[in-house]
Structure formats: C-alpha cells, structure tokens
Amino acid sequence: MSAYKVSRLAQGAGVSVHVVRDYVLRGLIRPASHTEGGHNLYDADALERLRFVRALVAVRREALTLLDRQLAGMVSEVRHRAIGDHHHG
C-alpha cells in the first residue's frame, strides 16, 4: 500500500493542500491511517477519489457557466420583446 502525506496527495491530484483539507472536513475523502505524530496518511483509493471529486467540480463549474450564458440570453430576449411590445403597444 502506498501512503501519501497530504502534500503528496494534493500534488498527485493537482490541487492545493487547502483543497485536500477542505474535502477531508467535508467528508469527501478520508485518511487511510495516521502517523505516530498524528498526521493523516492517504492511500491510492483516496487519490483516485480526490481526482474524481475534482472532475465532478470541473463539470459542475462548466454546467453553471453554460446555464449562466443561457439565462443571460433569455433575459436579453425578454427585455428585447418587452421593449418591442412597449413601443408597439
């Protein structure tokens, strides 16, 4: 079993140590064990899970961006119609 300290886990997933610690607090990833000094150690499953969670976050961010663009277009269309109706009414 490979054991990763938080810094190595973060590096392996391409995230900051802060992100890893945040995900641990949220219960998204869990340490596999601890050092005698009380530091968390993570295994390959934690690294895989961390990468998966980061991928989900990226998909969510992209979906929200697309939704924002769609809503902005809808608002613009409603404004255009309202102005057109006001001028013709």
Secondary structure, 3 states (H helix, E strand, C coil): CCCECHHHHHHHHCCCHHHHHHHHHCCCCCCCEECCCCCEEECHHHHHHHHHHHHHHHHHHHHHHHHHHHHHHHHHHHHHHHHHHHHHC
